[in-house]
Amino acid sequence: MTPTAGARRTPRLLALSGAAALGLTAGVAAPAWAHDTLISSTPEADEVLTESPEEIVLEFSGSGLTQGEDIPNEILVRDEDGQSWESEDPAEVEGNTMTTDLQEPLPNGEYTVLYHVVYSDGHDEELSFEFEVDDPAAAVSEQADADEAEDLTEEEMAEADTPDMVDPASEEDPAAEESSATEDAVPIWAPILFAGAGVLVVITVLVLVRQKMKQAENWQDRSDESDEGDGDHR
């Protein structure tokens, strides 16, 4: 029995209807599955730079990042020791691009970029990637600074181990120092006092001598008178 035209079209219509329904379902579900994400960065993840970048630039998919006073869109840059290198100013957001400047040129080493963003569809994301700075000129300069610091350290250690040398010419005679100290210790009026004392001693000696002489004269007079009296009796 030969199938009619209507019977032949029925399976084909069912297949087309199923394909359309599947496509519609996929079209409705796609926006729910697809989230915005980071699509490029400067520097790129795991990139080795021969000179320090001046800024970090992140570009995201979607129509733009959500902005607001309490919206935490930020970029952090950390070295291997955890030191911060990003600008103290907040990251700048323009559409779907976020940028932050660096405080100063980055020394050679590995760095981690951490970012937190809130996308236009409302969901947020916090991820990170790494890059490296390997500037040959900076490496030479850093090595020269290290060598200079090492030389200074060795020189300081040598100076610490060497006793201080005393210049003989700078040494003063102890006797001269003692004499100078004695002179400084004697008041200016001391010589006058010593001279006055000397004069007083001389005067005292003269007075005593004069008294002795006077006593001797008196004794001589008495002796003469006594001799005269004895002559008269005879």
C-alpha positions as CSV (number, residue, x, y, z in Angstrom):
1,M,0.0,0.0,0.0
2,T,1.5,3.3,-1.0
3,P,1.5,6.0,1.7
4,T,-0.3,9.2,0.9
5,A,1.4,12.6,0.5
6,G,0.0,13.7,3.9
7,A,1.4,10.6,5.6
8,R,4.8,11.3,4.1
9,R,4.9,14.9,5.3
10,T,4.0,14.1,9.0
11,P,7.5,12.7,10.0
12,R,9.2,15.6,8.3
13,L,7.0,18.2,10.1
14,L,7.7,16.5,13.4
15,A,11.4,16.6,12.8
16,L,11.3,20.3,11.9
17,S,9.2,21.1,14.9
18,G,11.6,19.3,17.2
19,A,14.6,21.1,15.7
20,A,12.9,24.5,16.1
21,A,12.0,23.7,19.8
22,L,15.6,22.6,20.5
23,G,16.9,25.8,18.9
24,L,14.5,28.0,20.8
25,T,15.5,26.3,24.1
26,A,19.1,26.8,23.4
27,G,18.6,30.4,22.5
28,V,16.8,31.0,25.8
29,A,19.3,29.2,27.9
30,A,22.4,30.7,26.3
31,P,22.3,34.1,28.2
32,A,21.9,32.2,31.5
33,W,25.0,30.1,30.8
34,A,27.3,32.7,29.3
35,H,29.0,35.0,31.8
36,D,31.3,38.0,31.1
37,T,35.0,37.3,31.7
38,L,38.5,38.7,31.2
39,I,39.3,38.6,27.5
40,S,42.7,40.4,27.4
41,S,45.3,42.0,29.6
42,T,48.4,44.2,29.4
43,P,50.7,42.6,30.4
44,E,49.4,39.2,29.4
45,A,49.3,36.2,31.7
46,D,52.7,34.5,32.1
47,E,54.3,37.2,29.8
48,V,58.0,37.9,30.4
49,L,58.7,41.7,29.9
50,T,62.1,43.1,29.2
51,E,61.1,46.4,30.8
52,S,58.7,47.5,33.5
53,P,55.1,48.3,32.4
54,E,53.7,51.7,33.4
55,E,50.2,50.4,34.0
56,I,48.0,47.3,34.2
57,V,45.1,47.2,31.7
58,L,42.3,44.6,31.9
59,E,39.6,44.2,29.2
60,F,36.4,42.2,29.9
61,S,33.6,40.9,27.7
62,G,30.1,42.3,28.0
63,S,28.6,45.7,27.7
64,G,30.6,47.2,30.6
65,L,31.4,46.8,34.3
66,T,28.9,47.8,37.0
67,Q,30.1,51.0,38.7
68,G,29.1,52.7,42.0
69,E,30.3,53.9,45.3
70,D,30.1,50.5,46.9
71,I,31.1,48.4,43.8
72,P,34.5,46.8,44.4
73,N,36.2,47.0,41.0
74,E,39.9,47.0,41.8
75,I,43.3,45.8,40.6
76,L,46.2,44.8,43.0
77,V,49.8,44.1,42.0
78,R,52.0,42.1,44.4
79,D,55.6,41.0,44.2
80,E,57.1,37.8,45.5
81,D,57.4,39.4,49.0
82,G,53.8,40.6,49.0
83,Q,54.7,44.2,48.6
84,S,52.1,46.4,46.8
85,W,53.0,48.2,43.6
86,E,49.6,49.5,42.3
87,S,48.7,53.1,42.5
88,E,47.1,54.3,45.7
89,D,44.3,55.8,43.6
90,P,41.3,53.6,42.8
91,A,41.4,51.7,39.5
92,E,39.8,53.6,36.6
93,V,36.8,51.9,34.9
94,E,35.7,52.9,31.4
95,G,33.1,50.7,29.8
96,N,34.5,47.2,29.9
97,T,38.1,48.2,30.6
98,M,39.8,48.7,34.0
99,T,43.2,50.3,34.4
100,T,45.6,51.1,37.3
101,D,48.9,52.9,37.2
102,L,52.1,51.6,39.0
103,Q,53.7,53.6,41.8
104,E,57.2,53.2,40.2
105,P,59.1,51.0,37.8
106,L,59.0,47.4,38.8
107,P,62.3,45.7,39.7
108,N,63.1,42.4,38.0
109,G,61.1,39.6,39.4
110,E,57.7,37.8,39.3
111,Y,54.4,39.7,40.0
112,T,50.8,38.7,40.6
113,V,47.9,40.7,39.4
114,L,44.7,40.2,41.4
115,Y,41.5,41.7,40.2
116,H,37.9,41.9,41.5
117,V,35.1,43.1,39.1
118,V,31.4,43.3,39.0
119,Y,30.0,42.6,35.5
120,S,27.0,44.2,33.8
121,D,24.9,41.1,34.4
122,G,25.4,41.6,38.2
123,H,27.8,38.7,39.0
124,D,31.2,39.4,40.3
125,E,34.5,37.6,39.8
126,E,37.9,37.6,41.7
127,L,40.8,36.0,39.8
128,S,44.5,36.5,39.3
129,F,47.4,35.9,36.8
130,E,51.1,36.3,36.9
131,F,53.8,38.0,34.8
132,E,57.5,38.6,35.1
133,V,59.9,41.5,34.6
134,D,63.4,40.6,33.3
135,D,65.1,43.8,32.2
136,P,68.8,43.2,31.4
137,A,69.8,46.8,32.0
138,A,68.1,46.7,35.4
139,A,69.8,43.5,36.2
140,V,73.2,45.1,35.6
141,S,72.3,48.1,37.7
142,E,71.0,45.9,40.5
143,Q,74.1,43.8,40.5
144,A,76.3,47.0,40.6
145,D,74.3,48.2,43.6
146,A,74.7,44.8,45.3
147,D,78.5,44.8,44.7
148,E,78.8,48.4,46.1
149,A,76.8,47.4,49.2
150,E,79.0,44.4,49.7
151,D,82.2,46.5,49.3
152,L,80.9,49.0,51.8
153,T,80.2,46.1,54.3
154,E,83.7,44.7,53.9
155,E,85.2,48.1,54.4
156,E,83.1,48.7,57.5
157,M,84.2,45.3,58.9
158,A,87.8,46.1,58.2
159,E,87.6,49.4,60.0
160,A,85.9,47.7,62.9
161,D,88.8,45.2,63.1
162,T,91.6,47.9,62.9
163,P,92.4,49.6,66.2
164,D,92.4,53.4,66.2
165,M,95.9,54.8,65.6
166,V,97.0,57.7,67.8
167,D,99.2,60.4,66.3
168,P,102.3,60.9,68.5
169,A,102.4,64.5,67.6
170,S,98.9,64.9,69.0
171,E,99.9,63.4,72.4
172,E,100.7,66.0,75.1
173,D,103.4,65.6,77.7
174,P,101.8,64.3,80.9
175,A,104.2,66.6,83.0
176,A,103.2,69.5,80.8
177,E,99.5,68.6,81.3
178,E,100.0,68.3,85.0
179,S,101.8,71.7,85.1
180,S,99.1,73.3,83.1
181,A,96.5,71.8,85.3
182,T,98.4,73.0,88.4
183,E,98.6,76.5,86.9
184,D,95.0,76.4,86.1
185,A,94.2,75.3,89.7
186,V,96.2,78.1,91.4
187,P,94.2,81.3,91.8
188,I,95.6,84.5,90.4
189,W,95.8,86.1,93.9
190,A,97.9,83.3,95.3
191,P,101.3,84.9,94.5
192,I,100.2,88.2,96.2
193,L,99.3,86.2,99.3
194,F,102.6,84.4,99.3
195,A,104.5,87.7,98.9
196,G,102.6,89.2,101.8
197,A,103.3,86.2,103.9
198,G,107.0,86.5,103.1
199,V,107.1,90.2,104.1
200,L,105.3,89.3,107.4
201,V,107.9,86.7,108.2
202,V,110.7,89.1,107.5
203,I,109.1,91.8,109.8
204,T,108.6,89.2,112.5
205,V,112.2,88.1,112.3
206,L,113.4,91.7,112.5
207,V,111.2,92.4,115.5
208,L,112.5,89.4,117.3
209,V,116.1,90.3,116.5
210,R,115.6,93.8,117.7
211,Q,114.1,92.5,120.9
212,K,117.0,90.2,121.4
213,M,119.4,93.1,120.8
214,K,117.6,95.3,123.2
215,Q,117.6,92.6,125.9
216,A,121.4,92.2,125.3
217,E,121.9,95.9,125.7
218,N,119.9,96.0,128.9
219,W,121.8,93.0,130.3
220,Q,125.1,94.8,129.4
221,D,124.0,98.0,131.2
222,R,123.1,96.0,134.3
223,S,126.4,94.3,134.2
224,D,128.3,97.5,133.9
225,E,126.4,99.1,136.8
226,S,127.1,96.0,138.9
227,D,130.9,96.3,138.2
228,E,130.9,100.0,139.2
229,G,129.2,99.2,142.5
230,D,131.7,96.6,143.4
231,G,134.6,99.1,142.7
232,D,133.1,101.7,145.1
233,H,133.0,99.2,147.9
234,R,136.6,98.4,147.6
